[in-house]
Amino acid sequence: MSKFAIGQVWRAKKPANSGGLVNDRVILHINYLGAIQYDGPSVARGRHYPIVDETTFEKWAGRQVKDELPKDEWAPWNFEDGSKNK
Protein backbone atom coordinates (compact mmCIF):
# COMPACT_ATOMS: atom_id res chain seq x y z
CA MET A 1 0.00 0.00 0.00
CA SER A 2 1.33 3.42 -0.98
CA LYS A 3 1.87 6.23 1.51
CA PHE A 4 0.67 8.67 -1.14
CA ALA A 5 -2.99 9.63 -1.59
CA ILE A 6 -4.97 12.06 -3.73
CA GLY A 7 -5.17 15.51 -2.14
CA GLN A 8 -1.96 15.23 -0.11
CA VAL A 9 0.53 18.10 -0.41
CA TRP A 10 4.22 17.21 -0.23
CA ARG A 11 7.31 19.36 0.24
CA ALA A 12 10.63 18.43 -1.36
CA LYS A 13 13.54 17.05 0.62
CA LYS A 14 15.40 20.10 -0.73
CA PRO A 15 12.74 22.82 -1.23
CA ALA A 16 13.28 25.45 -3.91
CA ASN A 17 11.87 28.87 -4.73
CA SER A 18 9.33 28.79 -7.53
CA GLY A 19 8.22 32.33 -8.34
CA GLY A 20 8.17 33.39 -4.69
CA LEU A 21 6.48 30.18 -3.51
CA VAL A 22 7.82 26.91 -2.09
CA ASN A 23 7.79 24.23 -4.81
CA ASP A 24 5.29 21.95 -3.02
CA ARG A 25 3.25 19.40 -4.99
CA VAL A 26 -0.37 18.35 -4.55
CA ILE A 27 -1.33 14.88 -5.77
CA LEU A 28 -4.18 15.10 -8.28
CA HIS A 29 -4.42 11.50 -9.46
CA ILE A 30 -2.84 8.09 -8.92
CA ASN A 31 -3.46 5.55 -11.66
CA TYR A 32 -3.77 1.78 -11.33
CA LEU A 33 -0.03 1.36 -12.00
CA GLY A 34 0.88 3.79 -9.20
CA ALA A 35 1.90 6.70 -11.44
CA ILE A 36 1.30 10.06 -9.73
CA GLN A 37 -0.06 13.16 -11.45
CA TYR A 38 0.59 16.39 -9.56
CA ASP A 39 0.25 20.17 -9.60
CA GLY A 40 2.27 22.86 -7.86
CA PRO A 41 3.84 26.29 -8.22
CA SER A 42 6.59 24.91 -10.47
CA VAL A 43 4.04 23.66 -13.05
CA ALA A 44 3.62 26.47 -15.57
CA ARG A 45 0.11 27.75 -16.29
CA GLY A 46 -1.42 26.10 -19.33
CA ARG A 47 0.91 23.09 -19.15
CA HIS A 48 -0.19 19.49 -18.74
CA TYR A 49 0.12 18.23 -15.17
CA PRO A 50 3.28 16.12 -14.91
CA ILE A 51 3.06 12.37 -14.29
CA VAL A 52 5.87 10.48 -12.55
CA ASP A 53 6.16 6.98 -11.17
CA GLU A 54 5.83 6.48 -7.43
CA THR A 55 9.54 5.79 -6.95
CA THR A 56 10.51 9.10 -8.57
CA PHE A 57 7.96 11.02 -6.49
CA GLU A 58 9.14 9.28 -3.32
CA LYS A 59 12.77 10.27 -4.02
CA TRP A 60 11.66 13.92 -4.37
CA ALA A 61 9.17 14.01 -1.47
CA GLY A 62 10.34 15.01 1.98
CA ARG A 63 7.24 15.40 4.12
CA GLN A 64 3.53 16.06 3.94
CA VAL A 65 2.62 19.73 4.58
CA LYS A 66 -1.11 20.05 3.81
CA ASP A 67 -2.01 21.01 7.41
CA GLU A 68 0.66 23.75 7.47
CA LEU A 69 -0.53 25.61 4.37
CA PRO A 70 -3.02 28.49 4.24
CA LYS A 71 -6.39 27.24 2.94
CA ASP A 72 -6.33 26.90 -0.86
CA GLU A 73 -2.94 28.62 -1.13
CA TRP A 74 0.70 27.72 -1.59
CA ALA A 75 3.34 28.52 1.02
CA PRO A 76 5.28 31.74 0.34
CA TRP A 77 9.07 31.45 0.07
CA ASN A 78 10.80 33.01 3.08
CA PHE A 79 13.66 35.08 1.63
CA GLU A 80 14.85 36.33 5.04
CA ASP A 81 15.25 32.95 6.75
CA GLY A 82 15.72 30.06 4.35
CA SER A 83 15.50 27.50 7.17
CA LYS A 84 11.77 28.26 7.45
CA ASN A 85 11.20 26.90 3.94
CA LYS A 86 11.88 23.28 4.97
C-alpha positions, 0 to 999 in steps of 0.5 A: 500500500502506498503512503501517497494519496490524492489531495496530499501536499508534499514538500521536497527534501530540498525545497526550492523557490518557484516564483516566490512560492515553495515548490510543493506538490499536490497529488491530483491522481494516482493511476492503477499502476501507481503513477502520480499526477501532480500540480504545484507552483513549479508547473507552468500555467497552461501546461499538462500536469506532470506524471511520474512513477511512485519511486521518482515522487518518493525520491523527491518528497520530503514530508507532507505539509497540507495542514501547514498551508493556508487554505487553498494557497501555496506557502510563500518562500521566506527570503529572510530565513531560508531555514523556514522553507523546509 
